[in-house]
Amino acid sequence: MTETTTNPENWTEHELRSTVAGSFRLRTMGMAIVCLVLGVWGVYDYIWAIPAEQEAYLRGEICRDVRSCVDEMSLGTQSTLPAETVEIIDLQLARDVSGNVSPEDLSWRDSLKIFRDAISPPPTLSPTDLPAVQEDALREADAGLDIYGDAEAPSKFDRPIQWLFILCLPFVPYYLWAFASANARRYRFEPNGTFEMPEGTWRADEIADIDMHRWMAKSICWLQHVDGTRVKLDAHIYKGLDTIIGAIAYRLRPEEWTVDARPLEKVRAEQAAMREAEEANTES
């Protein structure tokens, strides 16, 4: 950037305006969208995906247990497995099925009834009919394993991790608010030094000082009114605000800053380095 001069009577040669930078708009809206997507993803996994994985795994385990139970019963082996499996089946059948139930769930309930009759025959079932029922149970179990046999139990960390995604949702309104509030702010600096800001309009004689100690690191500074009021100016968010800040800093602190908001000491060092380089080239 090249250093320019201003009219001695005016702070700038023409009116300066500043609005929110396009990069800030993209960044805040992008973060809002990312937080929304992650939050919805977390809610979906927590409410639907993980329970569906758990249900698929449980159905696969029931099918495996039923096969084992039928095999043990056919061999006359005594174990606690049938009783435990029947208890799980009864819990599944006790679920409320009112409302919309998928054909897959209805088919599974029919399979559960066959499983229960096969491993815990009701009194009304004839012993001669039991082998046929058990054969039906084995076929249903094999069909179930084709569907649910590869299902794995969700990790115990799956649900807690989803909370990390769900907690992104509160940031969505925050970023939308940041976008809306920044987009509504406008800055205008007149040649006579009058500065219009969202915080109010300050005349040239009301601007007492400018604090630039964080300017080079963060592109922010603080403007001070004669009554002590301080207003933060962020050139990282607002496009063109650096030009206004440069004009004010050059007017109030000409021994420290240039009109384009560069430290005068650094500019002089760069100019000295350039002169030394030119002299070295000339001598060579």
C-alpha positions in Angstrom: 0.0 0.0 0.0 1.2 3.5 -0.7 1.0 6.4 1.7 -1.4 9.2 0.8 -2.0 12.7 2.2 -5.2 14.4 3.2 -6.5 17.9 2.9 -5.3 19.9 6.0 -8.8 21.1 6.6 -10.5 17.7 6.1 -9.9 14.3 7.6 -10.4 12.6 4.2 -10.8 13.7 0.6 -14.1 12.1 0.2 -16.8 10.3 2.2 -15.9 6.8 3.4 -18.4 4.0 4.0 -18.2 0.6 5.6 -20.5 -2.5 5.6 -20.1 -6.0 6.8 -17.5 -8.0 4.8 -18.6 -10.8 2.5 -16.2 -13.2 4.2 -17.9 -12.6 7.5 -21.3 -13.3 6.0 -20.1 -16.6 4.5 -18.3 -17.6 7.7 -21.3 -17.0 10.0 -23.9 -18.5 7.7 -21.5 -21.4 7.0 -21.1 -22.1 10.7 -24.9 -21.9 11.2 -25.4 -24.5 8.5 -22.7 -26.8 9.8 -24.1 -26.6 13.4 -27.6 -27.2 12.1 -26.5 -30.3 10.0 -24.4 -31.7 12.9 -27.2 -31.1 15.4 -29.9 -32.7 13.2 -27.6 -35.6 12.5 -27.0 -36.1 16.3 -30.8 -36.0 17.0 -31.5 -38.5 14.2 -28.8 -41.0 15.4 -29.9 -40.6 19.0 -33.6 -41.1 18.5 -33.8 -43.4 15.4 -30.5 -44.8 14.1 -29.0 -46.1 17.4 -32.3 -47.6 18.7 -32.7 -49.3 15.3 -29.2 -50.8 15.5 -29.9 -52.0 19.0 -33.2 -53.5 17.9 -31.6 -55.3 14.9 -28.9 -56.7 17.1 -31.5 -57.9 19.7 -33.5 -59.6 16.9 -30.4 -61.4 15.7 -29.6 -62.6 19.2 -33.1 -63.9 19.6 -32.9 -65.9 16.4 -29.6 -67.4 17.5 -31.0 -68.3 20.9 -34.1 -69.9 19.4 -31.9 -72.1 17.2 -29.9 -73.1 20.2 -33.0 -73.8 22.3 -34.6 -76.0 19.7 -31.3 -77.9 19.3 -31.1 -78.5 23.0 -34.7 -79.5 23.2 -34.3 -82.0 20.4 -31.3 -83.5 22.3 -33.1 -83.5 25.6 -30.5 -81.2 27.2 -31.6 -79.2 30.2 -30.5 -75.5 30.4 -31.8 -72.1 31.4 -31.6 -70.7 27.9 -35.2 -71.4 26.9 -36.6 -69.7 30.0 -34.3 -66.6 29.4 -35.2 -66.5 25.7 -38.9 -66.7 26.4 -38.6 -63.8 28.9 -37.0 -61.7 26.2 -39.6 -62.7 23.6 -42.5 -61.9 26.0 -40.9 -58.4 26.6 -40.8 -57.9 22.8 -44.4 -59.0 22.4 -45.6 -56.8 25.3 -44.6 -53.7 23.3 -47.3 -51.3 22.3 -48.1 -51.7 18.6 -50.8 -49.1 18.3 -50.4 -46.6 15.5 -48.4 -47.1 12.4 -46.6 -50.4 12.4 -44.4 -51.4 9.5 -45.0 -54.8 7.8 -41.5 -55.8 8.9 -42.4 -55.3 12.6 -45.7 -57.2 12.1 -43.9 -60.1 10.5 -41.4 -60.1 13.4 -44.2 -60.3 15.9 -45.6 -63.3 14.1 -42.1 -64.9 14.2 -41.9 -64.2 18.0 -45.1 -66.1 18.6 -43.8 -69.1 16.7 -40.5 -68.9 18.6 -42.3 -68.9 22.0 -44.6 -71.8 21.1 -41.5 -73.8 19.9 -39.4 -73.4 23.0 -42.2 -73.0 25.6 -45.1 -75.1 24.2 -48.5 -73.9 25.5 -50.8 -76.5 27.1 -53.1 -76.5 24.0 -50.3 -77.6 21.7 -50.3 -81.3 21.0 -46.9 -83.1 21.5 -47.3 -84.5 18.0 -47.5 -81.0 16.6 -44.5 -79.7 18.5 -41.9 -81.0 15.9 -43.6 -79.1 13.1 -43.8 -75.9 15.2 -40.1 -76.2 16.0 -39.3 -76.7 12.3 -41.3 -73.5 11.6 -39.3 -71.8 14.3 -36.0 -72.9 12.8 -37.1 -71.6 9.4 -38.1 -68.3 10.9 -34.9 -68.1 12.8 -32.8 -68.7 9.7 -34.8 -66.1 7.8 -34.2 -63.7 10.7 -30.5 -64.3 10.7 -30.3 -63.5 7.0 -31.7 -60.1 7.9 -30.3 -59.4 11.4 -27.4 -61.8 11.7 -24.7 -59.3 10.9 -26.1 -56.6 13.1 -23.7 -55.4 15.8 -24.6 -53.9 19.2 -24.1 -50.1 19.4 -21.1 -49.0 21.4 -21.8 -47.6 24.9 -20.2 -44.4 23.7 -22.5 -43.9 20.8 -25.3 -42.0 22.6 -22.9 -39.8 24.7 -21.1 -38.9 21.4 -24.4 -37.8 19.8 -24.8 -35.3 22.5 -21.7 -33.5 21.2 -23.5 -33.1 17.9 -26.9 -32.2 19.5 -25.2 -29.5 21.5 -24.3 -27.8 18.2 -27.9 -26.8 17.8 -27.9 -23.8 20.3 -25.1 -22.3 18.2 -27.4 -22.0 15.2 -29.4 -19.0 16.5 -26.2 -17.5 17.9 -24.6 -17.4 14.4 -27.8 -16.2 12.8 -28.0 -13.4 15.4 -24.3 -12.5 14.7 -25.1 -12.4 11.0 -28.2 -10.3 11.4 -26.8 -7.9 13.9 -23.5 -7.4 11.9 -25.4 -7.0 8.6 -27.5 -4.2 10.1 -24.5 -2.1 11.2 -23.3 0.7 9.0 -20.4 3.1 9.3 -20.0 6.5 7.5 -17.1 8.9 7.8 -17.4 12.4 6.3 -14.5 14.5 5.1 -15.0 16.9 8.0 -14.4 14.2 10.5 -18.0 13.4 11.5 -18.2 9.7 12.2 -21.6 7.9 12.0 -21.8 4.6 13.8 -24.5 2.4 15.2 -23.5 3.7 18.7 -24.2 7.3 17.6 -22.7 10.2 15.5 -19.5 11.8 16.7 -18.3 15.1 15.4 -14.6 15.6 14.7 -14.1 17.6 17.9 -15.7 14.8 20.0 -13.2 12.2 18.9 -10.6 12.4 21.6 -8.3 9.5 20.9 -7.9 6.1 19.3 -6.4 3.0 20.9 -4.5 0.9 18.4 -2.6 -1.5 20.6 -4.5 -4.5 19.1 -4.7 -3.3 15.6 -1.8 -5.2 14.0 -2.7 -8.4 15.8 -6.5 -8.5 15.6 -7.5 -5.6 13.2 -9.5 -4.1 16.1 -9.2 -0.7 17.8 -11.1 1.5 20.2 -12.3 5.0 19.5 -12.6 7.3 22.5 -15.1 10.1 22.9 -14.3 13.2 24.9 -16.6 12.1 27.6 -14.7 8.9 28.0 -17.0 6.6 26.0 -15.1 3.9 24.1 -16.4 2.1 21.0 -14.8 -1.0 19.5 -14.1 -1.0 15.8 -13.5 -4.4 14.1 -12.1 -4.1 10.6 -12.0 -7.9 10.4 -15.8 -7.9 10.2 -16.5 -4.7 8.3 -15.1 -4.1 4.8 -13.7 -0.6 4.4 -13.5 0.1 8.1 -9.7 -0.1 8.0 -9.7 3.0 5.7 -11.8 5.0 8.2 -9.6 3.8 11.1 -6.5 4.8 9.1 -7.8 8.3 8.5 -8.6 8.8 12.2 -5.4 7.3 13.4 -3.3 9.4 11.0 -5.2 12.6 12.1 -4.9 11.9 15.9 -1.5 10.1 16.0 0.4 11.2 12.9 3.7 10.4 14.6 2.7 6.7 15.0 0.4 5.8 12.1 0.1 6.4 8.4 -3.2 7.3 6.6 -3.6 3.7 5.5 -3.3 2.4 9.1 0.2 1.1 9.0 2.7 1.7 11.9 4.9 4.6 10.9 7.9 3.0 12.5 7.5 -0.1 10.4 7.0 1.9 7.2 10.2 3.8 7.9 12.1 0.6 8.6 10.8 -0.9 5.3 11.8 2.2 3.4 15.3 2.2 5.0 15.7 -1.5 4.0 14.7 -0.7 0.5 17.2 2.1 0.3 20.0 -0.1 1.6 19.1 -2.8 -0.9 19.1 -0.2 -3.8 22.4 1.1 -2.6 23.9 -2.4 -2.5 22.6 -3.1 -6.0 24.1 0.2 -7.3 27.5 -0.6 -5.7 27.6 -4.1 -7.2 
